[in-house]
Amino acid sequence: MSKSLQAHRLNMQAFAQDGAPLVETTLLQNMERLAQEAHGLEPDSAVQWQASGELRGREGTEPEVWLHLQGKTTIPLTCQRCMGAVATPLEMDQWYRFVASEDIAMAEDDQSEEDLLVMEPQFDLLALLEDELLMALPLVPMHEQCPVAPRLSVGEDGIAGVAAEKPNPFAVLARLKQKK
Ligand SMILES: [Zn+2]
């Protein structure tokens, strides 16, 4: 089984027991939801990620499965000022603890610094990574300084300048809708 297939259906218990980390590169085009956000994706754009599991025992109880997931990439997004591509670094670094049920996750979530996940026989690590990177997307991607100066005609500097500073409200709204 290839590593990427394995990461879609990971036996977390065995992964944590084993302790060997997964260090992988996944092409962005294989993360469909994230790729949809991209403004012209290079075929070799990829996410570098690393996952390690561990068992942590508490006295008198079954050891718990913990997961440390880190990922980073650079994705071209659409600048909401000039509509050009803006290379945007994305990064995530999170600890998770697996619990037996949704009820336990709900009950313990408030008092836990780590994120809680419900244990499944085959855990989709890549879907989790993609979720986290989607959440790391900026709400309004924008160049610090747009490479293309807004077209100004003489005498209209003031008005055109102000208009160019504002993000396109419809594009912003579309992004907000996608976030839900
Ligand atoms: Zn721009």
Backbone and ligand atoms as CSV (ligand in chain L), in Angstrom:
chain,resi,resn,atom,element,x,y,z
A,1,MET,N,N,0.849,-1.201,0.000
A,1,MET,CA,C,0.000,0.000,0.000
A,1,MET,C,C,0.882,1.249,0.000
A,2,SER,N,N,0.579,2.226,-0.824
A,2,SER,CA,C,1.395,3.434,-0.863
A,2,SER,C,C,1.177,4.226,0.423
A,3,LYS,N,N,2.162,5.068,0.727
A,3,LYS,CA,C,2.096,5.865,1.948
A,3,LYS,C,C,0.879,6.780,1.961
A,4,SER,N,N,0.554,7.371,0.792
A,4,SER,CA,C,-0.549,8.328,0.785
A,4,SER,C,C,-1.883,7.610,0.992
A,5,LEU,N,N,-1.989,6.427,0.450
A,5,LEU,CA,C,-3.212,5.644,0.659
A,5,LEU,C,C,-3.339,5.271,2.129
A,6,GLN,N,N,-2.181,4.943,2.682
A,6,GLN,CA,C,-2.135,4.582,4.091
A,6,GLN,C,C,-2.597,5.753,4.963
A,7,ALA,N,N,-2.200,6.966,4.588
A,7,ALA,CA,C,-2.537,8.141,5.384
A,7,ALA,C,C,-4.024,8.471,5.315
A,8,HIS,N,N,-4.710,7.962,4.308
A,8,HIS,CA,C,-6.160,8.152,4.232
A,8,HIS,C,C,-6.894,7.177,5.142
A,9,ARG,N,N,-6.241,6.097,5.497
A,9,ARG,CA,C,-6.896,5.054,6.298
A,9,ARG,C,C,-5.923,4.541,7.348
A,10,LEU,N,N,-5.594,5.436,8.251
A,10,LEU,CA,C,-4.555,5.098,9.207
A,10,LEU,C,C,-5.154,4.430,10.447
A,11,ASN,N,N,-4.531,3.349,10.851
A,11,ASN,CA,C,-4.880,2.726,12.123
A,11,ASN,C,C,-4.119,3.494,13.209
A,12,MET,N,N,-4.818,4.432,13.869
A,12,MET,CA,C,-4.157,5.344,14.804
A,12,MET,C,C,-3.544,4.616,15.990
A,13,GLN,N,N,-4.251,3.609,16.462
A,13,GLN,CA,C,-3.748,2.839,17.603
A,13,GLN,C,C,-2.376,2.231,17.275
A,14,ALA,N,N,-2.307,1.583,16.117
A,14,ALA,CA,C,-1.061,0.942,15.698
A,14,ALA,C,C,0.011,1.989,15.399
A,15,PHE,N,N,-0.404,3.101,14.807
A,15,PHE,CA,C,0.522,4.183,14.465
A,15,PHE,C,C,1.163,4.765,15.733
A,16,ALA,N,N,0.329,4.963,16.757
A,16,ALA,CA,C,0.826,5.507,18.018
A,16,ALA,C,C,1.724,4.496,18.736
A,17,GLN,N,N,1.327,3.246,18.673
A,17,GLN,CA,C,2.096,2.190,19.320
A,17,GLN,C,C,3.487,2.082,18.684
A,18,ASP,N,N,3.486,2.128,17.370
A,18,ASP,CA,C,4.702,2.002,16.580
A,18,ASP,C,C,5.654,3.178,16.834
A,19,GLY,N,N,5.060,4.388,16.886
A,19,GLY,CA,C,5.843,5.575,17.228
A,19,GLY,C,C,6.655,6.178,16.100
A,20,ALA,N,N,6.784,5.476,14.970
A,20,ALA,CA,C,7.566,6.019,13.850
A,20,ALA,C,C,6.768,7.106,13.147
A,21,PRO,N,N,7.370,8.293,12.982
A,21,PRO,CA,C,6.620,9.376,12.339
A,21,PRO,C,C,6.475,9.177,10.831
A,22,LEU,N,N,5.422,9.766,10.292
A,22,LEU,CA,C,5.248,9.832,8.843
A,22,LEU,C,C,5.747,11.200,8.408
A,23,VAL,N,N,6.675,11.229,7.466
A,23,VAL,CA,C,7.144,12.494,6.905
A,23,VAL,C,C,6.863,12.422,5.420
A,24,GLU,N,N,5.951,13.281,4.965
A,24,GLU,CA,C,5.413,13.102,3.618
A,24,GLU,C,C,5.293,14.425,2.874
A,25,THR,N,N,5.158,14.295,1.572
A,25,THR,CA,C,4.823,15.428,0.710
A,25,THR,C,C,3.603,15.014,-0.104
A,26,THR,N,N,2.561,15.813,-0.051
A,26,THR,CA,C,1.337,15.513,-0.791
A,26,THR,C,C,1.063,16.643,-1.771
A,27,LEU,N,N,0.856,16.300,-3.015
A,27,LEU,CA,C,0.588,17.322,-4.029
A,27,LEU,C,C,-0.715,18.051,-3.709
A,28,LEU,N,N,-0.673,19.369,-3.877
A,28,LEU,CA,C,-1.869,20.169,-3.606
A,28,LEU,C,C,-3.038,19.763,-4.501
A,29,GLN,N,N,-2.711,19.329,-5.708
A,29,GLN,CA,C,-3.806,18.945,-6.613
A,29,GLN,C,C,-4.535,17.692,-6.120
A,30,ASN,N,N,-3.905,16.970,-5.175
A,30,ASN,CA,C,-4.586,15.819,-4.578
A,30,ASN,C,C,-5.426,16.201,-3.363
A,31,MET,N,N,-5.393,17.474,-3.008
A,31,MET,CA,C,-6.264,17.986,-1.949
A,31,MET,C,C,-7.295,18.871,-2.633
A,32,GLU,N,N,-8.373,18.260,-3.065
A,32,GLU,CA,C,-9.290,18.950,-3.976
A,32,GLU,C,C,-9.899,20.221,-3.397
A,33,ARG,N,N,-10.282,20.138,-2.118
A,33,ARG,CA,C,-10.944,21.306,-1.524
A,33,ARG,C,C,-9.991,22.483,-1.428
A,34,LEU,N,N,-8.746,22.195,-1.092
A,34,LEU,CA,C,-7.742,23.251,-0.984
A,34,LEU,C,C,-7.348,23.755,-2.374
A,35,ALA,N,N,-7.227,22.831,-3.316
A,35,ALA,CA,C,-6.840,23.194,-4.682
A,35,ALA,C,C,-7.863,24.141,-5.315
A,36,GLN,N,N,-9.136,23.978,-4.917
A,36,GLN,CA,C,-10.187,24.853,-5.443
A,36,GLN,C,C,-9.955,26.328,-5.090
A,37,GLU,N,N,-9.256,26.553,-3.978
A,37,GLU,CA,C,-9.002,27.924,-3.523
A,37,GLU,C,C,-7.866,28.574,-4.297
A,38,ALA,N,N,-7.106,27.756,-4.999
A,38,ALA,CA,C,-5.870,28.252,-5.601
A,38,ALA,C,C,-6.132,29.064,-6.860
A,39,HIS,N,N,-5.268,30.037,-7.073
A,39,HIS,CA,C,-5.291,30.861,-8.268
A,39,HIS,C,C,-4.163,30.352,-9.164
A,40,GLY,N,N,-4.491,29.388,-10.037
A,40,GLY,CA,C,-3.474,28.845,-10.936
A,40,GLY,C,C,-2.422,28.047,-10.196
A,41,LEU,N,N,-2.684,26.775,-10.002
A,41,LEU,CA,C,-1.799,25.915,-9.219
A,41,LEU,C,C,-0.691,25.338,-10.097
A,42,GLU,N,N,0.544,25.440,-9.624
A,42,GLU,CA,C,1.641,24.736,-10.307
A,42,GLU,C,C,1.457,23.239,-10.070
A,43,PRO,N,N,1.758,22.407,-11.109
A,43,PRO,CA,C,1.522,20.968,-10.940
A,43,PRO,C,C,2.332,20.348,-9.809
A,44,ASP,N,N,3.455,20.973,-9.476
A,44,ASP,CA,C,4.276,20.361,-8.418
A,44,ASP,C,C,4.110,21.044,-7.056
A,45,SER,N,N,3.108,21.946,-6.939
A,45,SER,CA,C,2.835,22.550,-5.629
A,45,SER,C,C,2.429,21.460,-4.656
A,46,ALA,N,N,3.014,21.493,-3.476
A,46,ALA,CA,C,2.774,20.399,-2.543
A,46,ALA,C,C,2.728,20.892,-1.106
A,47,VAL,N,N,2.166,20.042,-0.265
A,47,VAL,CA,C,2.147,20.284,1.173
A,47,VAL,C,C,3.199,19.370,1.815
A,48,GLN,N,N,4.083,19.955,2.595
A,48,GLN,CA,C,5.019,19.143,3.380
A,48,GLN,C,C,4.392,18.923,4.752
A,49,TRP,N,N,4.331,17.676,5.143
A,49,TRP,CA,C,3.703,17.440,6.451
A,49,TRP,C,C,4.386,16.309,7.197
A,50,GLN,N,N,4.096,16.289,8.461
A,50,GLN,CA,C,4.721,15.323,9.347
A,50,GLN,C,C,3.719,14.969,10.433
A,51,ALA,N,N,3.590,13.680,10.701
A,51,ALA,CA,C,2.667,13.225,11.744
A,51,ALA,C,C,3.387,12.240,12.636
A,52,SER,N,N,3.166,12.391,13.931
A,52,SER,CA,C,3.698,11.372,14.835
A,52,SER,C,C,2.652,11.067,15.902
A,53,GLY,N,N,2.604,9.809,16.246
A,53,GLY,CA,C,1.640,9.380,17.253
A,53,GLY,C,C,2.359,8.879,18.484
A,54,GLU,N,N,1.676,8.993,19.605
A,54,GLU,CA,C,2.245,8.395,20.815
A,54,GLU,C,C,1.147,7.947,21.763
A,55,LEU,N,N,1.485,6.989,22.588
A,55,LEU,CA,C,0.559,6.516,23.620
A,55,LEU,C,C,0.961,7.174,24.925
A,56,ARG,N,N,-0.046,7.745,25.600
A,56,ARG,CA,C,0.256,8.342,26.892
A,56,ARG,C,C,-0.601,7.662,27.943
A,57,GLY,N,N,0.047,7.054,28.889
A,57,GLY,CA,C,-0.680,6.318,29.914
A,57,GLY,C,C,-1.080,7.205,31.070
A,58,ARG,N,N,-2.255,6.950,31.567
A,58,ARG,CA,C,-2.632,7.542,32.849
A,58,ARG,C,C,-2.807,6.370,33.796
A,59,GLU,N,N,-2.466,6.569,34.991
A,59,GLU,CA,C,-2.499,5.457,35.935
A,59,GLU,C,C,-3.881,4.812,35.997
A,60,GLY,N,N,-3.896,3.518,35.882
A,60,GLY,CA,C,-5.154,2.781,36.049
A,60,GLY,C,C,-6.105,2.871,34.872
A,61,THR,N,N,-5.655,3.492,33.774
A,61,THR,CA,C,-6.543,3.577,32.606
A,61,THR,C,C,-5.798,3.082,31.363
A,62,GLU,N,N,-6.586,2.868,30.320
A,62,GLU,CA,C,-5.990,2.526,29.024
A,62,GLU,C,C,-5.144,3.703,28.549
A,63,PRO,N,N,-3.976,3.450,27.974
A,63,PRO,CA,C,-3.211,4.576,27.433
A,63,PRO,C,C,-3.976,5.282,26.317
A,64,GLU,N,N,-3.803,6.603,26.280
A,64,GLU,CA,C,-4.513,7.388,25.268
A,64,GLU,C,C,-3.649,7.579,24.030
A,65,VAL,N,N,-4.324,7.692,22.907
A,65,VAL,CA,C,-3.628,7.910,21.637
A,65,VAL,C,C,-3.554,9.412,21.356
A,66,TRP,N,N,-2.340,9.898,21.196
A,66,TRP,CA,C,-2.113,11.303,20.862
A,66,TRP,C,C,-1.491,11.393,19.474
A,67,LEU,N,N,-1.805,12.491,18.810
A,67,LEU,CA,C,-1.273,12.726,17.460
A,67,LEU,C,C,-0.740,14.147,17.377
A,68,HIS,N,N,0.455,14.282,16.829
A,68,HIS,CA,C,1.012,15.606,16.549
A,68,HIS,C,C,1.109,15.748,15.036
A,69,LEU,N,N,0.397,16.732,14.498
A,69,LEU,CA,C,0.374,16.936,13.049
A,69,LEU,C,C,0.885,18.333,12.721
A,70,GLN,N,N,1.826,18.381,11.796
A,70,GLN,CA,C,2.373,19.662,11.336
A,70,GLN,C,C,2.360,19.660,9.813
A,71,GLY,N,N,1.945,20.770,9.226
A,71,GLY,CA,C,1.949,20.851,7.773
A,71,GLY,C,C,2.225,22.264,7.316
A,72,LYS,N,N,2.867,22.375,6.151
A,72,LYS,CA,C,3.055,23.716,5.587
A,72,LYS,C,C,3.101,23.643,4.071
A,73,THR,N,N,2.657,24.739,3.482
A,73,THR,CA,C,2.660,24.848,2.029
A,73,THR,C,C,2.613,26.324,1.663
A,74,THR,N,N,2.765,26.588,0.393
A,74,THR,CA,C,2.508,27.935,-0.114
A,74,THR,C,C,1.521,27.785,-1.259
A,75,ILE,N,N,0.411,28.487,-1.141
A,75,ILE,CA,C,-0.644,28.341,-2.138
A,75,ILE,C,C,-0.923,29.707,-2.772
A,76,PRO,N,N,-1.070,29.740,-4.103
A,76,PRO,CA,C,-1.419,31.019,-4.723
A,76,PRO,C,C,-2.913,31.287,-4.547
A,77,LEU,N,N,-3.249,32.402,-3.916
A,77,LEU,CA,C,-4.656,32.779,-3.739
A,77,LEU,C,C,-4.927,34.019,-4.580
A,78,THR,N,N,-6.191,34.368,-4.723
A,78,THR,CA,C,-6.548,35.528,-5.526
A,78,THR,C,C,-6.545,36.780,-4.652
A,79,CYS,N,N,-5.661,37.705,-4.977
A,79,CYS,CA,C,-5.612,38.966,-4.234
A,79,CYS,C,C,-6.930,39.706,-4.423
A,80,GLN,N,N,-7.527,40.109,-3.310
A,80,GLN,CA,C,-8.845,40.729,-3.372
A,80,GLN,C,C,-8.779,42.209,-3.740
A,81,ARG,N,N,-7.560,42.703,-3.981
A,81,ARG,CA,C,-7.431,44.094,-4.405
A,81,ARG,C,C,-7.153,44.168,-5.901
A,82,CYS,N,N,-6.189,43.356,-6.374
A,82,CYS,CA,C,-5.821,43.468,-7.795
A,82,CYS,C,C,-6.251,42.229,-8.590
A,83,MET,N,N,-6.797,41.197,-7.890
A,83,MET,CA,C,-7.280,39.965,-8.528
A,83,MET,C,C,-6.162,39.130,-9.149
A,84,GLY,N,N,-4.918,39.484,-8.836
A,84,GLY,CA,C,-3.779,38.665,-9.275
A,84,GLY,C,C,-3.500,37.582,-8.251
A,85,ALA,N,N,-2.553,36.715,-8.583
A,85,ALA,CA,C,-2.192,35.632,-7.660
A,85,ALA,C,C,-1.270,36.170,-6.571
A,86,VAL,N,N,-1.557,35.794,-5.346
A,86,VAL,CA,C,-0.686,36.173,-4.241
A,86,VAL,C,C,-0.243,34.892,-3.522
A,87,ALA,N,N,1.060,34.631,-3.564
A,87,ALA,CA,C,1.602,33.420,-2.931
A,87,ALA,C,C,1.436,33.540,-1.425
A,88,THR,N,N,0.671,32.615,-0.851
A,88,THR,CA,C,0.312,32.721,0.562
A,88,THR,C,C,0.820,31.503,1.329
A,89,PRO,N,N,1.733,31.719,2.272
A,89,PRO,CA,C,2.179,30.581,3.077
A,89,PRO,C,C,1.094,30.136,4.063
A,90,LEU,N,N,0.892,28.852,4.171
A,90,LEU,CA,C,-0.059,28.292,5.136
A,90,LEU,C,C,0.706,27.331,6.028
A,91,GLU,N,N,0.349,27.335,7.293
A,91,GLU,CA,C,1.035,26.450,8.229
A,91,GLU,C,C,0.069,25.984,9.296
A,92,MET,N,N,0.215,24.767,9.710
A,92,MET,CA,C,-0.571,24.284,10.858
A,92,MET,C,C,0.327,23.409,11.727
A,93,ASP,N,N,0.044,23.426,13.017
A,93,ASP,CA,C,0.821,22.639,13.983
A,93,ASP,C,C,-0.107,22.391,15.156
A,94,GLN,N,N,-0.541,21.168,15.325
A,94,GLN,CA,C,-1.586,20.908,16.316
A,94,GLN,C,C,-1.431,19.525,16.953
A,95,TRP,N,N,-1.764,19.473,18.230
A,95,TRP,CA,C,-1.838,18.207,18.952
A,95,TRP,C,C,-3.284,17.760,19.056
A,96,TYR,N,N,-3.501,16.474,18.947
A,96,TYR,CA,C,-4.851,15.914,19.074
A,96,TYR,C,C,-4.809,14.742,20.047
A,97,ARG,N,N,-5.916,14.568,20.728
A,97,ARG,CA,C,-6.062,13.381,21.567
A,97,ARG,C,C,-7.314,12.644,21.103
A,98,PHE,N,N,-7.169,11.358,20.945
A,98,PHE,CA,C,-8.310,10.563,20.485
A,98,PHE,C,C,-9.119,10.063,21.669
A,99,VAL,N,N,-10.424,10.193,21.541
A,99,VAL,CA,C,-11.328,9.711,22.587
A,99,VAL,C,C,-12.300,8.713,21.963
A,100,ALA,N,N,-12.998,7.996,22.829
A,100,ALA,CA,C,-13.797,6.868,22.353
A,100,ALA,C,C,-15.090,7.289,21.668
A,101,SER,N,N,-15.635,8.447,22.037
A,101,SER,CA,C,-16.944,8.796,21.468
A,101,SER,C,C,-17.109,10.310,21.351
A,102,GLU,N,N,-18.091,10.694,20.565
A,102,GLU,CA,C,-18.455,12.094,20.366
A,102,GLU,C,C,-18.855,12.733,21.704
A,103,ASP,N,N,-19.568,11.962,22.535
A,103,ASP,CA,C,-20.020,12.471,23.842
A,103,ASP,C,C,-18.838,12.880,24.712
A,104,ILE,N,N,-17.830,12.024,24.742
A,104,ILE,CA,C,-16.644,12.326,25.552
A,104,ILE,C,C,-15.941,13.558,24.984
A,105,ALA,N,N,-15.854,13.610,23.665
A,105,ALA,CA,C,-15.205,14.756,23.019
A,105,ALA,C,C,-15.912,16.057,23.395
A,106,MET,N,N,-17.244,16.037,23.356
A,106,MET,CA,C,-18.034,17.225,23.704
A,106,MET,C,C,-17.805,17.606,25.166
A,107,ALA,N,N,-17.816,16.613,26.029
A,107,ALA,CA,C,-17.720,16.856,27.472
A,107,ALA,C,C,-16.348,17.386,27.868
A,108,GLU,N,N,-15.303,16.927,27.184
A,108,GLU,CA,C,-13.945,17.262,27.615
A,108,GLU,C,C,-13.315,18.387,26.807
A,109,ASP,N,N,-14.006,18.812,25.770
A,109,ASP,CA,C,-13.407,19.763,24.826
A,109,ASP,C,C,-13.008,21.075,25.495
A,110,ASP,N,N,-13.893,21.607,26.359
A,110,ASP,CA,C,-13.658,22.921,26.969
A,110,ASP,C,C,-12.403,22.950,27.823
A,111,GLN,N,N,-12.121,21.848,28.491
A,111,GLN,CA,C,-11.000,21.854,29.429
A,111,GLN,C,C,-9.721,21.300,28.813
A,112,SER,N,N,-9.729,21.074,27.500
A,112,SER,CA,C,-8.547,20.507,26.855
A,112,SER,C,C,-7.882,21.521,25.947
A,113,GLU,N,N,-6.579,21.619,26.083
A,113,GLU,CA,C,-5.837,22.508,25.200
A,113,GLU,C,C,-5.693,21.872,23.824
A,114,GLU,N,N,-5.521,20.554,23.826
A,114,GLU,CA,C,-5.401,19.835,22.572
A,114,GLU,C,C,-6.783,19.683,21.929
A,115,ASP,N,N,-6.810,19.404,20.656
A,115,ASP,CA,C,-8.073,19.131,19.977
A,115,ASP,C,C,-8.445,17.671,20.207
A,116,LEU,N,N,-9.729,17.408,20.335
A,116,LEU,CA,C,-10.177,16.042,20.561
A,116,LEU,C,C,-10.779,15.471,19.286
A,117,LEU,N,N,-10.428,14.254,19.002
A,117,LEU,CA,C,-10.962,13.563,17.836
A,117,LEU,C,C,-11.533,12.229,18.292
A,118,VAL,N,N,-12.562,11.782,17.587
A,118,VAL,CA,C,-13.164,10.499,17.933
A,118,VAL,C,C,-12.396,9.391,17.215
A,119,MET,N,N,-12.029,8.380,17.973
A,119,MET,CA,C,-11.263,7.256,17.423
A,119,MET,C,C,-12.083,6.510,16.375
A,120,GLU,N,N,-11.457,6.299,15.237
A,120,GLU,CA,C,-12.081,5.502,14.180
A,120,GLU,C,C,-11.101,4.394,13.808
A,121,PRO,N,N,-11.624,3.269,13.325
A,121,PRO,CA,C,-10.716,2.179,12.944
A,121,PRO,C,C,-9.760,2.597,11.824
A,122,GLN,N,N,-10.261,3.419,10.904
A,122,GLN,CA,C,-9.416,3.904,9.807
A,122,GLN,C,C,-9.523,5.419,9.770
A,123,PHE,N,N,-8.496,6.068,10.249
A,123,PHE,CA,C,-8.545,7.524,10.365
A,123,PHE,C,C,-7.953,8.183,9.124
A,124,ASP,N,N,-8.664,9.194,8.609
A,124,ASP,CA,C,-8.202,9.907,7.411
A,124,ASP,C,C,-7.340,11.110,7.816
A,125,LEU,N,N,-6.055,10.863,7.910
A,125,LEU,CA,C,-5.097,11.880,8.329
A,125,LEU,C,C,-5.007,13.023,7.316
A,126,LEU,N,N,-5.100,12.680,6.041
A,126,LEU,CA,C,-4.972,13.713,5.005
A,126,LEU,C,C,-6.179,14.646,4.992
A,127,ALA,N,N,-7.355,14.117,5.310
A,127,ALA,CA,C,-8.550,14.962,5.381
A,127,ALA,C,C,-8.422,15.940,6.551
A,128,LEU,N,N,-7.866,15.460,7.661
A,128,LEU,CA,C,-7.640,16.335,8.818
A,128,LEU,C,C,-6.650,17.439,8.464
A,129,LEU,N,N,-5.565,17.059,7.796
A,129,LEU,CA,C,-4.554,18.030,7.372
A,129,LEU,C,C,-5.182,19.085,6.453
A,130,GLU,N,N,-6.007,18.629,5.522
A,130,GLU,CA,C,-6.642,19.551,4.582
A,130,GLU,C,C,-7.613,20.486,5.315
A,131,ASP,N,N,-8.388,19.932,6.247
A,131,ASP,CA,C,-9.300,20.757,7.067
A,131,ASP,C,C,-8.532,21.881,7.753
A,132,GLU,N,N,-7.413,21.513,8.366
A,132,GLU,CA,C,-6.628,22.491,9.130
A,132,GLU,C,C,-6.056,23.568,8.214
A,133,LEU,N,N,-5.592,23.171,7.027
A,133,LEU,CA,C,-5.023,24.146,6.094
A,133,LEU,C,C,-6.119,25.060,5.542
A,134,LEU,N,N,-7.323,24.506,5.335
A,134,LEU,CA,C,-8.448,25.332,4.883
A,134,LEU,C,C,-8.779,26.384,5.936
A,135,MET,N,N,-8.717,25.961,7.214
A,135,MET,CA,C,-9.014,26.901,8.292
A,135,MET,C,C,-7.925,27.949,8.442
A,136,ALA,N,N,-6.724,27.632,7.965
A,136,ALA,CA,C,-5.602,28.572,8.064
A,136,ALA,C,C,-5.616,29.598,6.919
A,137,LEU,N,N,-6.514,29.415,5.949
A,137,LEU,CA,C,-6.574,30.359,4.821
A,137,LEU,C,C,-6.958,31.743,5.332
A,138,PRO,N,N,-6.299,32.779,4.815
A,138,PRO,CA,C,-6.720,34.127,5.207
A,138,PRO,C,C,-8.109,34.439,4.638
A,139,LEU,N,N,-8.885,35.187,5.391
A,139,LEU,CA,C,-10.241,35.517,4.959
A,139,LEU,C,C,-10.203,36.405,3.712
A,140,VAL,N,N,-9.292,37.365,3.722
A,140,VAL,CA,C,-9.158,38.266,2.570
A,140,VAL,C,C,-7.700,38.258,2.121
A,141,PRO,N,N,-7.349,37.348,1.196
A,141,PRO,CA,C,-5.961,37.322,0.718
A,141,PRO,C,C,-5.630,38.596,-0.044
A,142,MET,N,N,-4.463,39.135,0.218
A,142,MET,CA,C,-4.112,40.392,-0.429
A,142,MET,C,C,-2.605,40.587,-0.446
A,143,HIS,N,N,-2.078,41.125,-1.544
A,143,HIS,CA,C,-0.669,41.495,-1.584
A,143,HIS,C,C,-0.426,42.606,-0.559
A,144,GLU,N,N,0.759,42.609,0.035
A,144,GLU,CA,C,1.101,43.774,0.850
A,144,GLU,C,C,1.187,44.979,-0.071
A,145,GLN,N,N,1.770,44.723,-1.227
A,145,GLN,CA,C,1.818,45.756,-2.249
A,145,GLN,C,C,1.532,45.089,-3.589
A,146,CYS,N,N,0.455,45.471,-4.211
A,146,CYS,CA,C,0.080,44.802,-5.452
A,146,CYS,C,C,1.111,45.100,-6.538
A,147,PRO,N,N,1.483,44.067,-7.310
A,147,PRO,CA,C,2.495,44.279,-8.357
A,147,PRO,C,C,1.982,45.190,-9.476
A,148,VAL,N,N,0.680,45.187,-9.708
A,148,VAL,CA,C,0.106,46.034,-10.749
A,148,VAL,C,C,-0.514,47.247,-10.072
A,149,ALA,N,N,0.002,48.418,-10.414
A,149,ALA,CA,C,-0.559,49.633,-9.828
A,149,ALA,C,C,-1.970,49.833,-10.373
A,150,PRO,N,N,-2.909,50.227,-9.535
A,150,PRO,CA,C,-4.255,50.477,-10.038
A,150,PRO,C,C,-4.201,51.579,-11.096
A,151,ARG,N,N,-4.981,51.390,-12.144
A,151,ARG,CA,C,-4.952,52.363,-13.237
A,151,ARG,C,C,-5.648,53.654,-12.797
A,152,LEU,N,N,-4.907,54.729,-12.807
A,152,LEU,CA,C,-5.464,56.009,-12.399
A,152,LEU,C,C,-5.399,56.967,-13.571
A,153,SER,N,N,-6.443,57.711,-13.738
A,153,SER,CA,C,-6.342,58.773,-14.726
A,153,SER,C,C,-6.147,60.082,-13.978
A,154,VAL,N,N,-5.504,60.997,-14.646
A,154,VAL,CA,C,-5.134,62.266,-14.010
A,154,VAL,C,C,-6.389,62.945,-13.474
A,155,GLY,N,N,-6.259,63.429,-12.240
A,155,GLY,CA,C,-7.392,64.163,-11.665
A,155,GLY,C,C,-8.317,63.272,-10.863
A,156,GLU,N,N,-8.214,61.979,-11.028
A,156,GLU,CA,C,-9.119,61.079,-10.296
A,156,GLU,C,C,-8.374,60.310,-9.199
A,157,ASP,N,N,-7.130,60.702,-8.973
A,157,ASP,CA,C,-6.285,59.981,-8.022
A,157,ASP,C,C,-6.988,59.630,-6.725
A,158,GLY,N,N,-7.542,60.663,-6.105
A,158,GLY,CA,C,-8.160,60.472,-4.796
A,158,GLY,C,C,-9.185,59.360,-4.804
A,159,ILE,N,N,-10.165,59.463,-5.655
A,159,ILE,CA,C,-11.285,58.516,-5.672
A,159,ILE,C,C,-10.828,57.110,-6.079
A,160,ALA,N,N,-10.080,57.056,-7.187
A,160,ALA,CA,C,-9.629,55.753,-7.680
A,160,ALA,C,C,-8.724,55.084,-6.666
A,161,GLY,N,N,-7.870,55.898,-6.001
A,161,GLY,CA,C,-6.956,55.354,-5.006
A,161,GLY,C,C,-7.704,54.685,-3.873
A,162,VAL,N,N,-8.739,55.340,-3.376
A,162,VAL,CA,C,-9.526,54.788,-2.267
A,162,VAL,C,C,-10.235,53.507,-2.708
A,163,ALA,N,N,-10.804,53.547,-3.904
A,163,ALA,CA,C,-11.535,52.374,-4.399
A,163,ALA,C,C,-10.603,51.171,-4.519
A,164,ALA,N,N,-9.382,51.423,-4.954
A,164,ALA,CA,C,-8.440,50.321,-5.170
A,164,ALA,C,C,-8.013,49.691,-3.845
A,165,GLU,N,N,-8.059,50.478,-2.769
A,165,GLU,CA,C,-7.649,49.953,-1.467
A,165,GLU,C,C,-8.654,48.937,-0.935
A,166,LYS,N,N,-9.889,49.091,-1.310
A,166,LYS,CA,C,-10.936,48.242,-0.738
A,166,LYS,C,C,-10.985,46.879,-1.416
A,167,PRO,N,N,-11.102,45.819,-0.634
A,167,PRO,CA,C,-11.298,44.511,-1.265
A,167,PRO,C,C,-12.652,44.446,-1.957
A,168,ASN,N,N,-12.709,43.691,-2.995
A,168,ASN,CA,C,-13.957,43.496,-3.714
A,168,ASN,C,C,-14.986,42.867,-2.771
A,169,PRO,N,N,-16.067,43.593,-2.451
A,169,PRO,CA,C,-17.003,43.080,-1.433
A,169,PRO,C,C,-17.644,41.754,-1.837
A,170,PHE,N,N,-17.839,41.546,-3.118
A,170,PHE,CA,C,-18.489,40.295,-3.552
A,170,PHE,C,C,-17.549,39.108,-3.397
A,171,ALA,N,N,-16.283,39.357,-3.686
A,171,ALA,CA,C,-15.290,38.290,-3.524
A,171,ALA,C,C,-15.157,37.933,-2.043
A,172,VAL,N,N,-15.193,38.962,-1.187
A,172,VAL,CA,C,-15.089,38.716,0.254
A,172,VAL,C,C,-16.290,37.902,0.718
A,173,LEU,N,N,-17.455,38.293,0.267
A,173,LEU,CA,C,-18.693,37.592,0.641
A,173,LEU,C,C,-18.647,36.132,0.200
A,174,ALA,N,N,-18.134,35.919,-0.994
A,174,ALA,CA,C,-18.044,34.547,-1.514
A,174,ALA,C,C,-17.140,33.710,-0.621
A,175,ARG,N,N,-16.055,34.323,-0.151
A,175,ARG,CA,C,-15.139,33.576,0.722
A,175,ARG,C,C,-15.802,33.287,2.067
A,176,LEU,N,N,-16.521,34.276,2.580
A,176,LEU,CA,C,-17.202,34.080,3.864
A,176,LEU,C,C,-18.187,32.922,3.775
A,177,LYS,N,N,-18.892,32.871,2.662
A,177,LYS,CA,C,-19.872,31.790,2.477
A,177,LYS,C,C,-19.198,30.439,2.458
A,178,GLN,N,N,-18.037,30.381,1.806
A,178,GLN,CA,C,-17.316,29.109,1.705
A,178,GLN,C,C,-16.835,28.640,3.072
A,179,LYS,N,N,-16.580,29.579,3.960
A,179,LYS,CA,C,-15.998,29.223,5.260
A,179,LYS,C,C,-17.023,28.467,6.109
A,180,LYS,N,N,-18.298,28.667,5.840
A,180,LYS,CA,C,-19.309,28.070,6.733
A,180,LYS,C,C,-19.487,26.581,6.510
L,1,ZN,ZN,ZN,-2.834,42.385,-5.313
